[in-house]
């Protein structure tokens, strides 16, 4: 497993950045859809983006922690969480898009 630590670390870094980009656009669209008042929606979007920064920081902390502690299992778990988060965001976005078409 130690042979795969650096590739997993780099993959996690890229996946985390992609996840943050997806979340930056999907979460606010979701908040605007369910919040009728524009002022409340903007406040919700700002707080959602702040939370997104915290989640990205946690992903990167555990990614670095797993890499520098030579813990391949932790890196694999972080990879699984990031991929699961990305898939969930994309599913919500697709369902939200279908709901707007109807």
C-alpha positions as CSV (number, residue, x, y, z in Angstrom):
1,X,0.0,0.0,0.0
2,X,2.9,2.4,0.6
3,X,3.6,2.4,-3.1
4,X,0.3,4.1,-3.7
5,X,0.5,6.8,-1.0
6,X,1.8,9.6,-3.3
7,X,-0.7,8.9,-6.2
8,X,-3.6,8.7,-3.7
9,X,-2.5,12.0,-2.1
10,X,-2.4,13.7,-5.5
11,X,-5.7,12.2,-6.6
12,X,-7.3,13.3,-3.3
13,X,-5.9,16.8,-3.9
14,X,-7.4,17.0,-7.4
15,X,-10.7,15.4,-6.3
16,X,-11.0,17.9,-3.4
17,X,-10.6,20.8,-5.7
18,X,-13.1,19.4,-8.2
19,X,-15.5,18.7,-5.3
20,X,-15.1,22.3,-4.1
21,X,-15.8,23.6,-7.5
22,X,-19.0,21.5,-7.9
23,X,-20.1,22.4,-4.4
24,X,-19.5,26.1,-5.0
25,X,-22.1,26.1,-7.8
26,X,-24.5,23.3,-6.7
27,X,-25.1,24.3,-3.1
28,X,-26.1,27.9,-3.7
29,X,-28.4,26.9,-6.6
30,X,-30.1,24.5,-4.2
31,X,-30.4,27.1,-1.4
32,X,-31.9,29.6,-3.9
33,X,-34.5,27.1,-5.0
34,X,-35.9,26.5,-1.5
35,X,-35.5,30.0,-0.2
36,X,-38.1,32.4,-1.7
37,X,-36.8,35.6,-0.2
38,X,-33.8,36.9,-2.1
39,X,-32.1,38.5,1.0
40,X,-32.4,35.2,2.9
41,X,-31.2,33.3,-0.1
42,X,-28.0,35.4,-0.3
43,X,-27.4,34.9,3.4
44,X,-27.9,31.2,3.0
45,X,-25.5,31.1,0.0
46,X,-22.8,32.9,1.9
47,X,-23.1,30.6,4.9
48,X,-23.1,27.5,2.6
49,X,-20.0,28.7,0.9
50,X,-18.3,29.3,4.2
51,X,-19.2,25.8,5.3
52,X,-17.8,24.5,2.0
53,X,-14.5,26.1,2.9
54,X,-14.5,24.2,6.2
55,X,-15.3,20.9,4.6
56,X,-12.5,21.3,2.0
57,X,-10.1,22.2,4.8
58,X,-11.1,19.0,6.7
59,X,-10.7,16.9,3.6
60,X,-7.2,18.4,3.0
61,X,-6.2,18.0,6.7
62,X,-7.0,14.3,6.7
63,X,-5.5,13.9,3.3
64,X,-2.2,15.4,4.5
65,X,-2.4,13.6,7.8
66,X,-2.8,10.3,6.1
67,X,0.0,10.9,3.7
68,X,2.6,12.2,6.2
69,X,1.7,9.5,8.7
70,X,2.1,6.9,5.9
71,X,-1.5,5.7,6.5
72,X,-2.9,4.3,3.3
73,X,-6.2,3.3,4.8
74,X,-6.9,6.9,5.9
75,X,-6.1,8.1,2.4
76,X,-8.4,5.5,0.9
77,X,-11.2,6.5,3.3
78,X,-10.7,10.2,2.4
79,X,-10.9,9.3,-1.2
80,X,-14.1,7.4,-0.7
81,X,-15.7,10.4,1.3
82,X,-14.7,12.9,-1.4
83,X,-16.0,10.7,-4.2
84,X,-19.2,10.1,-2.3
85,X,-19.6,13.8,-1.7
86,X,-19.1,14.6,-5.4
87,X,-21.6,11.9,-6.5
88,X,-24.2,13.1,-4.0
89,X,-23.8,16.7,-5.2
90,X,-24.1,15.7,-8.9
91,X,-27.2,13.5,-8.2
92,X,-28.9,16.4,-6.3
93,X,-28.0,18.7,-9.2
94,X,-29.4,16.4,-11.8
95,X,-32.6,15.8,-9.8
96,X,-32.9,19.5,-9.2
97,X,-32.5,20.2,-13.0
98,X,-35.2,17.6,-13.8
99,X,-37.5,19.1,-11.3
100,X,-37.2,22.5,-12.9
101,X,-38.0,21.1,-16.3
102,X,-41.3,19.7,-15.2
